[in-house]
Amino acid sequence: MREILLSLITGGIVGFVFALFKLPIPAPPVLSGVIGIVGVYGGYKIFMHFFGA
């Protein structure tokens, strides 16, 4: 849970800095891209559950 919270805070700070300097965000701008990232993470977690340590 701590790792998730730190990731969220770090992402918020980075997003703020990118907006401050009017830079494009380094993330997919459409829902399908975001869902793809979630899918990659989900696949990793499933693999680690069955085959990982």
N, C-alpha and C positions, 0 to 999 in steps of 0.2 A: 504494500500500500504506500509505503514511503517513496518508493521508486516512481510510482504513478504520480504522486503528488508533486515530486520534484520535477518530473517531466512536464507536467502541466504548467507549473510556475515558470520553468525555463522557456517553454513554448510561448507563454504569454509575454514574457520579457522580450524575446526575439521578435514576436509579432509587433509589439509596441515600437521597437527600434526600427523595424522595416517601415512601419507606417509613418514614423517620425521623419524619416529621410525619404519618404515617398518612393520606396522601392517595391517591386513586385514581390509578393510573398512566395517563398520557396516551397510551394505545395500545389497539388493539382487544384485548379479552380472549379472543377465540376464534381458532382456527387459520385459519379462512376469512378473517378480517380481515387477519391477518398475511400470508397468501398473496396477498391482493389488493394489498397494498402492494408485495410483491416483484414481482408482475405489472406494476404500473405502472412500477416501476424497470426491469424487463426490457424493456418496450415502448419506454421512452425510450432505452435503450442500443441496441436494434436500430435504431430510427429514426436515431439519431446515427451509427451505423455505416454505414448506406446513404445517408443524405441530409445528414448534418451535416459539419462541418469537421473 
